[in-house]
Amino acid sequence: MKATLTILGCGSALPTRKNFPTSQLLEIRDKQFLIDCGEGTQIRMRQMGVKTNRLGHIFISHLHGDHVFGLIGLISSFGMLNRTADLHIHSHSDLEKILQPQLLFFCEEMPFKIVFHAVDPRKHELIYEDRSVSVYSIPLKHRVPCCGFLFEEKPRDRHIIREMIDFYKIPTWRIPKIKQGEDFVTDDGETIPNKILTTAPETPKRFAYCSDTAHSDKIIPIIQGVDCLFHEATFMEAEQLRAKQTQHSTARQAAETAQKANVKKLIIGHYSARYIHQNELLKESKAVFENTILGEDMTVYEI
Amino acid sequence: MKATLTILGCGSALPTRKNFPTSQLLEIRDKQFLIDCGEGTQIRMRQMGVKTNRLGHIFISHLHGDHVFGLIGLISSFGMLNRTADLHIHSHSDLEKILQPQLLFFCEEMPFKIVFHAVDPRKHELIYEDRSVSVYSIPLKHRVPCCGFLFEEKPRDRHIIREMIDFYKIPTWRIPKIKQGEDFVTDDGETIPNKILTTAPETPKRFAYCSDTAHSDKIIPIIQGVDCLFHEATFMEAEQLRAKQTQHSTARQAAETAQKANVKKLIIGHYSARYIHQNELLKESKAVFENTILGEDMTVYEI
């Protein structure tokens, strides 16, 4: 099972002909995590035929409209589709205050519960974990409190080699421990080393989402070596001053961050509506960090 | 100058691959009127390259999410685009209570003012007028207070016949009255009848928007003879019971209304997401009222 990132929208404040406001769906270890939810998120899902039955948690980076205006529509539709599973929203605590009156008015008698989890965007800490995935906040530098998210797979079990298990007549009840790396001791007292019985699991994947943010070296240690970094690149370097004023990054700055953090690949996005030819942004980023991908709406990327 | 209706979205509660939630832009006498504002309205405008510099008034039929969730995004973008003209919203008074806290949170320091006008959806009355257009509410029958809107052009001035004006040496200051139908009396006391000096203006256009609503004969006298009727057709006749329960109309019912009201043409829309082949809805409507048009997203219709 691959980990994938589906970009639903990678525009910025103003939607364009091509780009919806920000929203991404991360699919990892049989679960779906929605990251930000700009206007039209549910529409993009419909257009792509994305099923959301494994979506339990939504992470909101900050409370600017282009990252949250799609929430009420998405939730309202979940209600109409008779969703019953709890929906968890992780965000700055103000979101609950803003959303709750709308939910009361528009979504009465919903067949599921919304659970708000307050995230302190100034801290880098574990904000969610389950059996197979951990999520950490990444403090970012923006005009309002804002944080990115680091998604980390937990180590998987080792794969057993069926033939060897049969050969040593290892009983089924021992298998779970062997998958976790234990050696096997036969009735004769012979120790069969684990590496003969199993092969190594896939390396756990790590994905970091950093949007919106001014350029900042403070995030480097947190995102060090991730398999995939999504980093905003709202502007070109020529608009560096505007980037600084609005606390956004340039494509070049996104690439520098990727390089310093030694990430495996970089996806850029959150493009200002002024750029019709986004390839210019890609070019600028590639000049610094070759393995840059130009994020595009309605596209699925392997992590 | 033609009057046109641009359908931005003609889906219903759940958006589909094809249809955004409800929103329409009426352009008449050099002005734009937005009718309902479902999620993604501003996105559709961008996709179509619609400029909104002549948009001053928004009319909201009722407070279900698929008719209002796009408002906050649209308004927020107007703010970013430095709109300065007042924006008037005509709707049930509850909208202000719902929208105001969001505006305070997301749209501080907006360079323009939003003026809310409360509409009583139980009454058929004049709710707006300017030099050239009048708008009346049309009480509808839905699960929540809801009204449609009747847009009426005011009579235009008659067209002067330049040659005759010159021939009778009519001074410029008399022209406005002559355009309004007055005869001209020469210095010799001769009366020149207006019909020699002018030609008739275009007949004023009338457009009626009726969504969402259960079938009801009460609207017939109000919409009698309109040039164009938009009427919701959420269901097929086979789902008549469901239409009744949810207080929506079937395609056949929309057509019957159009026929009884003797309208010139009918555009249907607000289709339930269950209909993949919307032509079936068109067929059902055409069987009763031949001049039916299947409303489609991102399409411009002449009134």
Interface residues (C-beta under 8 A of the other chain):
Chain A: A13 L14 P15 T16 R17 F20 P21 E39 G40 Q42 I43 R46 Q47 G49 L63 H64 G65 F69 G70 I72 G73 S76 S77 M80 L81 D94 I98 P101 Q102 F105 F106 C107
Chain B: A13 L14 P15 T16 R17 F20 P21 E39 G40 Q42 I43 R46 Q47 G49 L63 H64 G65 F69 G70 I72 G73 S76 S77 M80 L81 D94 I98 P101 Q102 F105 F106 C107
